[in-house]
Amino acid sequence: MTASILAAFLYGLLAFIGGIIGYLKSRSQISLISGCFSGMLLLSGALATLRGNPWGLKMAMIVTAILVIVFIIRGLKTRKVMPAGVMVGFGILALVVMAIGQ
């Protein structure tokens, strides 16, 4: 398993678990749906890359970039580190690792 696959996998888990936590804390169905959906896309991309499909990492990078943009906008609106700052920070790190490993 390469670092890029691991980055996609870990960021996917973070998004998935974050969606569940968002739902449990504030009953936000949007958090649950978007977190689980984006998490599953990232996990699918990591698995596809692990199985030798080159499109998997590209998909994971696109989903990660979209999440970073969404959480930057959300962070600017709320001025809260949690969850926006955490998702932006880990998202940028994951993007860099995925881009280097490509």
N, C-alpha and C positions, 0 to 999 in steps of 0.2 A: 504494500500500500504506500503510495507516494504522499508527500506532504500536501499536494493540491487536493487529492481525494480526501485526505483526513480533514483539511480545512472545510471543504464542502460538506462533509459529513457532520462535523462538529457545529458548524453554523446552522445546518439544517435542524439538528437536535435543539439548538438554542431557540430557533424560531418556533419549532413545534411546541416545546415545553413552555416558551414564553406566551404563546397563544392560549395554552391551557391555564397558566397562572393568571393571565389577564382576564380570562373568563371567571375564574374562581374568586378573584379579588373584587371585580366590579360588575360581574354578570354581563360582560360585553361579548355579545355573540359575534360581533365583527372581529374582535381579537381572536376568538376561538377559530372562526372560519379562516381568516387570513393567515394566522399563525400556523395552523395545521396544514393548510393548502401550500403555503410557501415552504414550510418545512418538508413536506412530502416531495415537492419538486426538487429541493436541494438534495434530499436523501436519494431520490431517484437518479439525479444527475451523478452523484457520487458512485452509486451502484453501477450505473451504465458505464462510467469511466473505468471502474474496477474491472468490468467485464470486457473492456477493450473498445467501447464505442466512443469515438472522439467527440461526438455531439454532447455527451453528458457533461463534460467540464464546461463547455460553452454555455449550455443551458444554466448550469449552476452559477456561472459568472454573471449572466444576464439577470437572473433572479436576485442575486446578491446585490448587484448594482441598483436594481429597482428598490430593494429594501433599504439600502443606504440612503437613497434620495428621499424615499417616503419618511424615514426616521429623521433625516435632517430637517425636513419641513415640519414634522411633528415636534421636534426638539425646539425649533425656533418659536413655535406657537406656545408650547407649554413651559419652556425653560426648565425642564426637569431632566435630570441625568438618567433616571430610571423610568421607562425602559429605553427611551430614545438614544441617550448618550451611549449606553452599553451596546445597543444594536449597531449604532454607527461605528463605534470603535472596533468592535469585533468584525463588523462587515468589511471595513477598510482593510483590516489585517487579513481577513480571509481572501479578499480580492487580490491583494498583493501576492499572497502565497500561491493562489491559483494562477495568477498571471506569470509568475516566475516558473511554475511547474508545467506550463503549457508547452 
